[in-house]
Every structure is written in structure tokens, then in C-alpha cells.
Amino acid sequence: MLCHTLSDQVWPFGGLGTIAEKQHGFQERLSVTEKIPFFDGAQKKAKAAVFSFLPILTWLPSYPVKQYLFSDVVSGLSTGVVQLPQGTFAVISLMIGGVAVREAPDDMFYFLPANGSNASAVLDVAARDTRRVQVAVVLTTLVGIIQFVLGLLRFGFVAIYLTEPLVRGFTTAAAVHVVVSQLKYLLGVKTPRFSGPLSAIYSIKAVLTDITSTNVTTLILGLSCLVFLYVIKDLNERFKKKLPVPIPGEIIVVIVSTGVSYGMSLSGDYKVDVVGEIPTGLLPPAVPDFSLLPRLVTDSFAVAIVGFSMGISLAKTFALKYSYSVDGNQELIALGLCNFFSSFFQTFAITCSMSRSLVQESTGGKTQIAGLLSSLVVLLVVVAIGFVFQPLPQTALAAIIMVNLLGMFKQFRDIPLLWRTSRIELAIWLVAFVASVLLGLDYGLLVALAFAILTVIYRTQSPKSGVLGHVPGTGLYCDVGDYEEAAEYEGIKIFHSNSSIYFANSDLYVNALKEKVILATMSVCVCVCVSLYIYGGEEY
């Protein structure tokens, strides 16, 4: 039994003033929160709620300018430049694009010219595109509402099923998709864009089919950028303790490749693909066409869940690497607010991009200041200086993305480790990877989640059990079947199971208990230990 002693003195409400006057010799003026502890508790809860909605308030006042500012500036500039030609995240853009085409097909916008009855119907491209933009904007509005409401309802608990093996297998598959999508830019070949199941296979096949049409100039420039960036990354890693700040390899590549492309006219004389014209100016705010809402509810739920899953899986990847926690509900609320308010400025539904997140992390980004600066770079380019980046070669950007993805492929080292520690978690890793590569990131993530939930059911219905013995000279109790040093106490059997008992595994539990203990005499005292924790395949 645990006993607690309350040593603090209990002050009666009516005697607060008298006590202060006796101890301090004056009439102490107390605030309402000091007189009534309830208000103090409510104030703390309100403060915690504000910080949960605005976490920037917790770290910005103590931001270490000397340590972080330069790294954040370099990272923000590098990420901002990479964002310019990348645009929307592929999975979300394809999902919303499919809805827009379905709701505004070409057939709705053909019209006959007024100059004759024999003339062919003409497609009104402007009207079609305007309608599709309206569909995308309304869909973004509804996605924001759904994500915000789910965050308030604490739906972020589903993030607990995004286990470390699932996240690492999924993000490795995402890295494969990103690299495959960049191959055509690195080689300078023209291939169609594929989506859906087996899209990665089709993309590789298309690149290999057109490999003979590789632009040699593009390939040489891309490989040069790859080698340079790899060397810079290696130098930054080896001498990170001696270098005051990492060498900004990405910024150097962007500046030099843009200058070479402009000076040598690579686009015109050597047919090298460049970023090209960047539209300038911002659209005025407008209210979405809410009459479209009823037809988009189902699609909005799908986009909201996939967008959140992509974001939280990437967030957990960095959380595991840098040892901090992620609040799924906070992520949902943040995504929901961004999507809802930005939709009034005719924007697209957002989620997290692996390639750009890795660029920001690998270039030294420490805080959200880097993200703010990258956004300002995009805003500045859109509003004023888009022409500066028009000569930027696409192959240089492909090289930047590929080099920053190298760290993700190191996650293949998980396979032998999981083989030795936990076959079930290895199965989760492999299912997440294979399903995401073959079926696409959206369907692959759903399959991986379903499989992870099935493994939870399997583990609870197939618990590991055994008889514990004491290891001499320690306070440890280990399975006598696995450890020779473990010795049982005479007359006592300590039975343990690594799963809690409930209706689905009760019979299995009783059978295991009988199997382990039935050989003991009836006078033996049996101690039953359950609900041991499992982490990373190890028992605690």
C-alpha cells in the first residue's frame, strides 16, 4: 500500500488576509486567482489550450538567434527554390484532379460557333478550367472543415497505429516514388505521368523505353550536380563539429546552374528542360461556390484522411530521428485551418512533401522559421521576381531532391535488424513498403494500416507465455526456458503472459497456463503476471 503525506498547510478562504497580515506585517492584496484556486487551475488549462493551438508561442520567445538563425535562413532559401517547380504534392493533386475532371468534364463545355450550322463544336477551355478551379477550391474548403472537426473530436488517436516499422516502410516507398518521378528530369526524356496502382512500374518502363532519347547535356549537368551535392553532404557530415554552419550546397547548385543555363542558352541550343515561365500575381480572395458541397463530401473525406496520413507519417519520421513527440490532433487542426482559410484565396489542398521536407532538414533547418522563409521566397517569386528562376534547369532540381533522399534509403537496414528482433514488425515494414510501391501511396498506406491493426489482434490472441525464474545476484526474473541462469523458487510458479486477458484470448490464456503449470503439484503457489509491455520486439 502506498501512503502519501500532505505537508502543505491548508488555508481557509476567510483567513487568507489575516494570515498574510500576521506573517508580513501588512495587509496583503490578493488577486482573484490567489483567493480561489479554481480560477488558477482554469487559467492554467486555458493557457495550455492556447499553447496547443499555437505551439509557436512556446519556443519563439526563447529562439536561439545565434545558434539557429543562419541555418534556418540557408534552409529556407534552399527549400523555397526547390518548391518553385515542384508545385502540389503528387498524390493529393491527382486525387483532386480526378474529382475536378469528373465534375467538369470536357463534354460540358463544347459549344457551336454562331457563324454556321456545319461548323464543328469548339471546346471552351477557359470556362472548363474556371469550373475545375471552383471544384478544387470547394473541395479544399470541405477538406479543411473535416480535418478541423476531426482534430477537435480527438481523431488523431489513429496515429498510434502508425508504428515505427510502418512509418519507415511507408516513407522508404515514398522515396522510391519520388526518385522514379525525377528520373525523366535527370535524363531529359519525355514520358507521360502515371497514377494509381503500379504507377511506379509504368514510369520506370516508360523511362527505359525512351532511354535512347536521353539528352546528353541534361544528363551531364544532372550528374555533375549529383556528385557535387554528394561531396558537400559528406563534407558537412564529416566536419560538422568544425564548420560553424553547413556548406549551402543546394543554393550553390541553384545559382551556378541557373547562371550556366542562362549564359550558354541551354534551353534553346541544347534542348535542356528549364523551369520556364512562372505565373506572377496573386488572385483576389473570393467565396467558394458552396452549391458544389453535397457532391464532394465523400471525396473530401478521402482527401482529408490521405493528406493527414501523409503529414503525420512524415512528422513521426522526424520525431523518431530527433526524439520529440507529435500530437496527431494538433496536426489535424493545423491542416484544417490552413486548408479552410487558404481556400478563400483560391488555393489547393495541402499536405506534407517528403522531398521538400528532407531538403529543409538536410540543409540545416531547425525551426518553423525555415518554413516561413521558404514560403516568403515563393511569395516573392510569384509576386515580383519569377523571371530570375526561369532558366533554372529541371535536372539540377532533380539532383537536389535525389541527394536529399539518400538518407531515406538507409532505412533498408531495418530489415536484418527486425528479422532478429521481431518478425511481426518486419512483416509490417515489408507490407507497408511493397503495398505503397505497387499500389501507390494512398492505397498502400490504407493496406499497411489495416495490416498493422490485424497484427494487434494477432498478438493479443497469440500471446507469448512462460514460467519466470530469478537470476541469482540480480533483481531480474526471466523465462526459465530461455535462460539457463534463471531458477524457480521451490513451491512457487510465476507464470507470465505478454498480453492482457480479454474474451478473444481467454481460452488460449487458460490453456497456456495449464500447459506451463499443470505438471506442478497442487500445493504449488501460482503467481500470474500479465500485461507486460512490448517495444521493438523486446519484453519489459
C-alpha positions as semicolon CSV with decimal commas, in nm:
position;residue;x (nm);y (nm);z (nm)
1;M;0,000;0,000;0,000
2;L;0,128;0,346;-0,091
3;C;0,081;0,622;0,166
4;H;0,112;0,989;0,083
5;T;0,157;1,265;0,341
6;L;0,024;1,612;0,267
7;S;0,276;1,852;0,416
8;D;0,136;2,175;0,272
9;Q;-0,073;2,383;0,507
10;V;-0,441;2,419;0,418
11;W;-0,552;2,782;0,423
12;P;-0,916;2,872;0,486
13;F;-1,059;3,124;0,239
14;G;-1,173;3,358;0,513
15;G;-0,837;3,364;0,690
16;L;-0,610;3,447;0,398
17;G;-0,589;3,816;0,478
18;T;-0,533;3,759;0,848
19;I;-0,253;3,510;0,787
20;A;-0,075;3,742;0,543
21;E;-0,107;4,031;0,786
22;K;0,041;3,828;1,072
23;Q;0,332;3,689;0,869
24;H;0,429;4,002;0,676
25;G;0,307;4,283;0,897
26;F;0,083;4,437;0,631
27;Q;-0,249;4,382;0,463
28;E;-0,164;4,175;0,152
29;R;-0,381;4,237;-0,154
30;L;-0,458;3,906;-0,324
31;S;-0,584;3,854;-0,675
32;V;-0,893;3,655;-0,756
33;T;-0,683;3,362;-0,880
34;E;-0,493;3,357;-0,549
35;K;-0,814;3,368;-0,345
36;I;-0,991;3,098;-0,544
37;P;-0,767;2,811;-0,662
38;F;-1,033;2,703;-0,915
39;F;-0,962;3,009;-1,126
40;D;-0,591;2,939;-1,110
41;G;-0,648;2,587;-1,245
42;A;-0,879;2,716;-1,516
43;Q;-0,622;2,977;-1,612
44;K;-0,354;2,710;-1,648
45;K;-0,584;2,493;-1,859
46;A;-0,669;2,786;-2,083
47;K;-0,301;2,868;-2,122
48;A;-0,223;2,506;-2,210
49;A;-0,504;2,506;-2,466
50;V;-0,369;2,822;-2,629
51;F;-0,020;2,672;-2,647
52;S;-0,160;2,353;-2,801
53;F;-0,325;2,558;-3,078
54;L;-0,029;2,794;-3,116
55;P;0,285;2,596;-3,027
56;I;0,499;2,872;-3,175
57;L;0,434;3,067;-2,853
58;T;0,626;2,805;-2,656
59;W;0,955;2,830;-2,847
60;L;0,963;3,163;-3,031
61;P;1,026;3,381;-2,720
62;S;1,338;3,175;-2,640
63;Y;1,455;3,131;-3,001
64;P;1,839;3,099;-3,001
65;V;1,924;3,350;-3,272
66;K;2,300;3,289;-3,279
67;Q;2,265;2,911;-3,299
68;Y;1,969;2,868;-3,535
69;L;1,908;3,180;-3,743
70;F;2,175;3,133;-4,011
71;S;2,088;2,764;-4,056
72;D;1,719;2,847;-4,083
73;V;1,789;3,119;-4,341
74;V;2,000;2,888;-4,559
75;S;1,746;2,608;-4,526
76;G;1,452;2,837;-4,602
77;L;1,615;2,977;-4,915
78;S;1,712;2,629;-5,040
79;T;1,367;2,482;-4,979
80;G;1,193;2,783;-5,130
81;V;1,386;2,750;-5,455
82;V;1,312;2,376;-5,473
83;Q;0,941;2,445;-5,420
84;L;0,907;2,667;-5,726
85;P;0,884;2,399;-5,996
86;Q;0,756;2,119;-5,771
87;G;0,408;2,258;-5,716
88;T;0,149;2,040;-5,545
89;F;0,210;1,706;-5,378
90;A;0,156;1,431;-5,636
91;V;-0,093;1,208;-5,451
92;I;-0,320;1,490;-5,338
93;S;-0,303;1,669;-5,674
94;L;-0,401;1,352;-5,859
95;M;-0,692;1,287;-5,622
96;I;-0,826;1,641;-5,654
97;G;-0,755;1,648;-6,027
98;G;-0,965;1,336;-6,073
99;V;-1,257;1,495;-5,889
100;A;-1,225;1,817;-6,091
101;V;-1,230;1,626;-6,421
102;R;-1,531;1,423;-6,309
103;E;-1,731;1,728;-6,201
104;A;-1,627;1,942;-6,500
105;P;-1,570;1,710;-6,800
106;D;-1,492;1,843;-7,146
107;D;-1,838;1,740;-7,271
108;M;-1,999;2,013;-7,060
109;F;-1,810;2,293;-7,234
110;Y;-1,846;2,233;-7,608
111;F;-2,041;2,497;-7,800
112;L;-2,131;2,556;-8,165
113;P;-1,997;2,873;-8,330
114;A;-2,257;3,126;-8,439
115;N;-2,124;3,150;-8,796
116;G;-2,278;2,833;-8,938
117;S;-2,463;2,511;-8,864
118;N;-2,198;2,288;-9,027
119;A;-1,915;2,410;-8,803
120;S;-1,762;2,168;-8,553
121;A;-1,820;2,214;-8,182
122;V;-1,547;2,409;-8,003
123;L;-1,421;2,340;-7,652
124;D;-1,445;2,643;-7,422
125;V;-1,117;2,586;-7,240
126;A;-1,143;2,900;-7,026
127;A;-1,488;2,808;-6,893
128;R;-1,381;2,449;-6,828
129;D;-1,069;2,550;-6,637
130;T;-1,262;2,807;-6,435
131;R;-1,514;2,543;-6,332
132;R;-1,243;2,297;-6,237
133;V;-1,073;2,559;-6,022
134;Q;-1,406;2,618;-5,845
135;V;-1,439;2,244;-5,778
136;A;-1,085;2,223;-5,639
137;V;-1,139;2,528;-5,417
138;V;-1,468;2,398;-5,273
139;L;-1,308;2,059;-5,216
140;T;-1,024;2,229;-5,029
141;T;-1,274;2,418;-4,812
142;L;-1,456;2,099;-4,718
143;V;-1,129;1,915;-4,654
144;G;-1,030;2,192;-4,413
145;I;-1,361;2,172;-4,227
146;I;-1,338;1,793;-4,197
147;Q;-0,980;1,797;-4,071
148;F;-1,053;2,073;-3,820
149;V;-1,359;1,893;-3,681
150;L;-1,174;1,561;-3,662
151;G;-0,898;1,737;-3,469
152;L;-1,147;1,879;-3,219
153;L;-1,300;1,530;-3,183
154;R;-0,953;1,393;-3,100
155;F;-0,944;1,172;-3,409
156;G;-0,566;1,199;-3,409
157;F;-0,552;0,885;-3,195
158;V;-0,529;0,683;-3,518
159;A;-0,168;0,797;-3,535
160;I;-0,084;0,536;-3,271
161;Y;-0,133;0,269;-3,538
162;L;0,136;0,437;-3,747
163;T;0,405;0,234;-3,575
164;E;0,774;0,292;-3,638
165;P;0,811;-0,003;-3,882
166;L;0,502;0,111;-4,074
167;V;0,622;0,470;-4,099
168;R;0,973;0,370;-4,204
169;G;0,849;0,122;-4,463
170;F;0,599;0,374;-4,598
171;T;0,847;0,661;-4,618
172;T;1,101;0,436;-4,791
173;A;0,836;0,355;-5,052
174;A;0,757;0,725;-5,084
175;A;1,126;0,788;-5,150
176;V;1,114;0,528;-5,428
177;H;0,817;0,707;-5,587
178;V;0,991;1,044;-5,567
179;V;1,313;0,914;-5,722
180;V;1,121;0,741;-6,001
181;S;0,933;1,064;-6,073
182;Q;1,264;1,254;-6,102
183;L;1,435;1,011;-6,342
184;K;1,285;1,170;-6,652
185;Y;1,412;1,514;-6,546
186;L;1,759;1,379;-6,473
187;L;1,779;1,211;-6,814
188;G;1,589;1,473;-7,009
189;V;1,336;1,229;-7,158
190;K;0,969;1,296;-7,225
191;T;0,737;1,047;-7,058
192;P;0,370;1,064;-6,956
193;R;0,267;1,099;-6,594
194;F;0,117;0,785;-6,437
195;S;-0,102;0,748;-6,130
196;G;-0,275;0,472;-5,938
197;P;-0,162;0,113;-5,879
198;L;0,165;0,011;-6,049
199;S;0,235;0,373;-6,144
200;A;0,599;0,337;-6,037
201;I;0,640;0,031;-6,260
202;Y;0,480;0,209;-6,556
203;S;0,701;0,515;-6,502
204;I;1,020;0,308;-6,496
205;K;0,907;0,120;-6,808
206;A;0,837;0,448;-6,989
207;V;1,180;0,588;-6,896
208;L;1,357;0,271;-7,011
209;T;1,158;0,269;-7,334
210;D;1,274;0,623;-7,418
211;I;1,624;0,586;-7,273
212;T;1,775;0,619;-7,621
213;S;1,638;0,973;-7,647
214;T;1,831;1,087;-7,338
215;N;1,953;1,446;-7,361
216;V;2,328;1,411;-7,305
217;T;2,370;1,773;-7,193
218;T;2,091;1,732;-6,940
219;L;2,241;1,408;-6,809
220;I;2,592;1,554;-6,773
221;L;2,461;1,860;-6,590
222;G;2,244;1,647;-6,362
223;L;2,521;1,401;-6,276
224;S;2,760;1,689;-6,208
225;C;2,511;1,837;-5,962
226;L;2,460;1,493;-5,804
227;V;2,831;1,438;-5,746
228;F;2,887;1,792;-5,619
229;L;2,597;1,772;-5,372
230;Y;2,701;1,428;-5,250
231;V;3,054;1,553;-5,179
232;I;2,918;1,861;-5,000
233;K;2,687;1,645;-4,787
234;D;2,977;1,418;-4,697
235;L;3,197;1,714;-4,603
236;N;2,921;1,866;-4,391
237;E;2,877;1,537;-4,207
238;R;3,247;1,473;-4,151
239;F;3,335;1,823;-4,037
240;K;3,007;1,930;-3,876
241;K;3,185;1,993;-3,546
242;K;3,441;2,220;-3,709
243;L;3,214;2,401;-3,955
244;P;3,023;2,691;-3,797
245;V;2,736;2,627;-4,041
246;P;2,680;2,362;-4,311
247;I;2,800;2,447;-4,662
248;P;2,484;2,551;-4,856
249;G;2,531;2,310;-5,146
250;E;2,175;2,343;-5,273
251;I;2,195;2,721;-5,303
252;I;2,531;2,693;-5,483
253;V;2,383;2,443;-5,730
254;V;2,081;2,664;-5,799
255;I;2,289;2,979;-5,855
256;V;2,557;2,815;-6,070
257;S;2,321;2,601;-6,279
258;T;2,090;2,897;-6,341
259;G;2,385;3,112;-6,448
260;V;2,526;2,842;-6,677
261;S;2,183;2,777;-6,827
262;Y;2,129;3,147;-6,898
263;G;2,482;3,214;-7,022
264;M;2,502;2,912;-7,254
265;S;2,135;2,922;-7,357
266;L;2,091;2,556;-7,261
267;S;1,718;2,565;-7,320
268;G;1,740;2,698;-7,675
269;D;2,065;2,550;-7,805
270;Y;2,079;2,219;-7,616
271;K;1,707;2,150;-7,552
272;V;1,757;2,128;-7,175
273;D;1,429;2,146;-6,981
274;V;1,413;2,450;-6,755
275;V;1,159;2,579;-6,506
276;G;1,025;2,818;-6,767
277;E;0,768;3,090;-6,720
278;I;0,642;3,128;-6,364
279;P;0,297;3,293;-6,340
280;T;0,311;3,614;-6,139
281;G;0,050;3,788;-5,931
282;L;-0,200;3,674;-5,669
283;L;-0,568;3,604;-5,724
284;P;-0,810;3,820;-5,523
285;P;-0,996;3,649;-5,237
286;A;-1,334;3,503;-5,325
287;V;-1,606;3,299;-5,155
288;P;-1,613;2,936;-5,280
289;D;-1,919;2,810;-5,467
290;F;-2,080;2,619;-5,180
291;S;-2,352;2,479;-5,405
292;L;-2,098;2,211;-5,503
293;L;-2,054;2,086;-5,146
294;P;-2,310;1,800;-5,143
295;R;-2,143;1,623;-5,437
296;L;-1,794;1,643;-5,286
297;V;-1,842;1,512;-4,931
298;T;-1,713;1,159;-4,996
299;D;-1,414;1,282;-5,195
300;S;-1,335;1,539;-4,927
301;F;-1,318;1,272;-4,658
302;A;-1,077;1,068;-4,871
303;V;-0,851;1,367;-4,939
304;A;-0,864;1,476;-4,573
305;I;-0,762;1,133;-4,441
306;V;-0,490;1,076;-4,700
307;G;-0,349;1,426;-4,650
308;F;-0,339;1,381;-4,273
309;S;-0,185;1,035;-4,301
310;M;0,091;1,162;-4,530
311;G;0,166;1,451;-4,296
312;I;0,162;1,257;-3,970
313;S;0,377;0,974;-4,109
314;L;0,642;1,221;-4,222
315;A;0,618;1,409;-3,891
316;K;0,670;1,085;-3,698
317;T;0,974;1,007;-3,913
318;F;1,147;1,324;-3,796
319;A;1,010;1,284;-3,443
320;L;1,176;0,942;-3,416
321;K;1,501;1,081;-3,554
322;Y;1,519;1,382;-3,322
323;S;1,342;1,233;-3,017
324;Y;1,035;1,450;-2,980
325;S;0,663;1,375;-2,979
326;V;0,394;1,457;-3,233
327;D;0,034;1,544;-3,146
328;G;-0,196;1,399;-3,413
329;N;-0,487;1,619;-3,309
330;Q;-0,271;1,931;-3,331
331;E;-0,164;1,829;-3,682
332;L;-0,526;1,779;-3,788
333;I;-0,631;2,119;-3,657
334;A;-0,335;2,292;-3,823
335;L;-0,401;2,127;-4,160
336;G;-0,772;2,203;-4,132
337;L;-0,721;2,572;-4,059
338;C;-0,467;2,606;-4,341
339;N;-0,696;2,442;-4,595
340;F;-1,010;2,628;-4,486
341;F;-0,875;2,983;-4,477
342;S;-0,650;2,945;-4,780
343;S;-0,940;2,816;-4,991
344;F;-1,088;3,168;-4,985
345;F;-0,776;3,275;-5,175
346;Q;-0,835;3,001;-5,436
347;T;-0,560;2,767;-5,323
348;F;-0,512;2,392;-5,336
349;A;-0,546;2,135;-5,056
350;I;-0,215;2,091;-4,877
351;T;-0,019;1,814;-4,712
352;C;0,349;1,747;-4,641
353;S;0,602;1,679;-4,917
354;M;0,879;1,431;-4,845
355;S;1,129;1,575;-5,091
356;R;1,095;1,934;-4,971
357;S;1,085;1,834;-4,604
358;L;1,407;1,640;-4,646
359;V;1,568;1,932;-4,826
360;Q;1,475;2,159;-4,537
361;E;1,604;1,912;-4,278
362;S;1,927;1,823;-4,457
363;T;2,018;2,187;-4,526
364;G;2,017;2,265;-4,154
365;G;1,661;2,380;-4,086
366;K;1,596;2,387;-3,712
367;T;1,257;2,551;-3,662
368;Q;0,948;2,675;-3,845
369;I;1,141;2,992;-3,925
370;A;1,291;2,796;-4,216
371;G;0,942;2,710;-4,339
372;L;0,834;3,072;-4,308
373;L;1,131;3,190;-4,514
374;S;1,071;2,928;-4,784
375;S;0,712;3,049;-4,809
376;L;0,831;3,407;-4,839
377;V;1,067;3,303;-5,121
378;V;0,776;3,151;-5,313
379;L;0,562;3,459;-5,244
380;L;0,838;3,692;-5,362
381;V;0,887;3,491;-5,681
382;V;0,514;3,478;-5,755
383;V;0,468;3,849;-5,695
384;A;0,783;4,001;-5,843
385;I;1,094;3,805;-5,944
386;G;0,972;3,491;-6,115
387;F;1,177;3,570;-6,425
388;V;1,503;3,517;-6,232
389;F;1,442;3,142;-6,199
390;Q;1,310;3,077;-6,549
391;P;1,650;2,944;-6,677
392;L;1,689;2,704;-6,379
393;P;1,738;2,350;-6,523
394;Q;1,495;2,083;-6,407
395;T;1,778;1,831;-6,390
396;A;1,953;2,039;-6,121
397;L;1,639;2,029;-5,908
398;A;1,610;1,653;-5,965
399;A;1,969;1,615;-5,841
400;I;1,892;1,818;-5,527
401;I;1,590;1,601;-5,448
402;M;1,767;1,270;-5,513
403;V;2,068;1,351;-5,297
404;N;1,846;1,456;-5,008
405;L;1,654;1,128;-5,036
406;L;1,965;0,913;-4,984
407;G;1,908;0,907;-4,610
408;M;1,564;0,753;-4,657
409;F;1,709;0,455;-4,842
410;K;1,929;0,378;-4,541
411;Q;1,608;0,255;-4,381
412;F;1,654;-0,072;-4,572
413;R;1,897;-0,153;-4,291
414;D;1,590;-0,206;-4,072
415;I;1,520;-0,539;-4,242
416;P;1,803;-0,750;-4,088
417;L;1,754;-0,579;-3,752
418;L;1,380;-0,654;-3,744
419;W;1,447;-1,010;-3,862
420;R;1,649;-1,066;-3,544
421;T;1,416;-0,885;-3,305
422;S;1,054;-0,911;-3,425
423;R;0,923;-1,095;-3,730
424;I;0,581;-0,933;-3,692
425;E;0,724;-0,582;-3,711
426;L;0,934;-0,692;-4,007
427;A;0,613;-0,805;-4,177
428;I;0,458;-0,463;-4,109
429;W;0,763;-0,290;-4,262
430;L;0,758;-0,509;-4,573
431;V;0,382;-0,483;-4,624
432;A;0,396;-0,103;-4,591
433;F;0,683;-0,082;-4,838
434;V;0,560;-0,330;-5,100
435;A;0,197;-0,214;-5,089
436;S;0,295;0,153;-5,116
437;V;0,534;0,091;-5,406
438;L;0,290;-0,124;-5,604
439;L;-0,048;0,027;-5,516
440;G;0,054;0,389;-5,472
441;L;0,100;0,587;-5,152
442;D;-0,271;0,636;-5,084
443;Y;-0,388;0,276;-5,118
444;G;-0,059;0,144;-4,983
445;L;-0,099;0,341;-4,661
446;L;-0,452;0,208;-4,611
447;V;-0,334;-0,150;-4,667
448;A;-0,046;-0,100;-4,423
449;L;-0,279;0,043;-4,158
450;A;-0,522;-0,246;-4,198
451;F;-0,238;-0,496;-4,169
452;A;-0,099;-0,323;-3,859
453;I;-0,440;-0,346;-3,691
454;L;-0,459;-0,716;-3,781
455;T;-0,121;-0,773;-3,617
456;V;-0,255;-0,613;-3,298
457;I;-0,540;-0,865;-3,298
458;Y;-0,298;-1,148;-3,374
459;R;-0,065;-1,051;-3,090
460;T;-0,345;-1,039;-2,836
461;Q;-0,477;-1,378;-2,949
462;S;-0,132;-1,538;-2,965
463;P;0,047;-1,412;-2,655
464;K;0,387;-1,537;-2,555
465;S;0,382;-1,702;-2,215
466;G;0,629;-1,876;-1,989
467;V;0,741;-1,951;-1,637
468;L;0,975;-1,698;-1,478
469;G;1,275;-1,771;-1,261
470;H;1,504;-1,550;-1,060
471;V;1,851;-1,471;-1,196
472;P;2,088;-1,500;-0,897
473;G;2,260;-1,181;-0,794
474;T;2,009;-0,958;-0,975
475;G;1,655;-0,839;-0,938
476;L;1,560;-0,985;-1,276
477;Y;1,307;-1,257;-1,350
478;C;1,346;-1,429;-1,688
479;D;1,186;-1,718;-1,872
480;V;1,339;-2,042;-1,743
481;G;1,300;-2,192;-2,090
482;D;1,519;-1,923;-2,248
483;Y;1,777;-1,854;-1,977
484;E;1,975;-2,127;-1,802
485;E;2,067;-1,897;-1,514
486;A;1,702;-1,838;-1,420
487;A;1,598;-2,057;-1,126
488;E;1,249;-2,112;-0,987
489;Y;1,161;-2,080;-0,621
490;E;1,062;-2,403;-0,457
491;G;0,687;-2,432;-0,425
492;I;0,618;-2,125;-0,641
493;K;0,538;-2,097;-1,011
494;I;0,550;-1,749;-1,165
495;F;0,352;-1,755;-1,489
496;H;0,362;-1,454;-1,718
497;S;0,197;-1,353;-2,043
498;N;0,274;-1,051;-2,260
499;S;-0,091;-0,980;-2,337
500;S;-0,387;-0,867;-2,132
501;I;-0,674;-1,110;-2,088
502;Y;-1,000;-1,044;-2,272
503;F;-1,276;-1,253;-2,431
504;A;-1,091;-1,326;-2,757
505;N;-0,783;-1,480;-2,594
506;S;-0,918;-1,609;-2,262
507;D;-0,929;-1,974;-2,374
508;L;-0,578;-1,955;-2,518
509;Y;-0,458;-1,799;-2,196
510;V;-0,611;-2,070;-1,978
511;N;-0,468;-2,345;-2,200
512;A;-0,120;-2,191;-2,183
513;L;-0,149;-2,160;-1,806
514;K;-0,244;-2,525;-1,773
515;E;0,035;-2,634;-2,007
516;K;0,302;-2,446;-1,813
517;V;0,182;-2,519;-1,461
518;I;-0,015;-2,846;-1,471
519;L;0,299;-3,050;-1,401
520;A;0,346;-2,876;-1,070
521;T;0,197;-3,024;-0,754
522;M;-0,137;-2,897;-0,638
523;S;0,027;-2,735;-0,336
524;V;0,237;-2,504;-0,551
525;C;0,154;-2,134;-0,528
526;V;0,098;-1,991;-0,877
527;C;0,168;-1,622;-0,938
528;V;0,020;-1,490;-1,260
529;C;0,182;-1,188;-1,429
530;V;0,015;-1,027;-1,727
531;S;0,024;-0,708;-1,933
532;L;0,399;-0,684;-1,982
533;Y;0,489;-0,417;-2,232
534;I;0,627;-0,488;-2,576
535;Y;0,855;-0,242;-2,754
536;G;1,066;-0,308;-3,058
537;G;1,030;-0,683;-3,020
538;E;1,175;-0,678;-2,665
539;E;0,984;-0,766;-2,350
540;Y;0,991;-0,547;-2,044
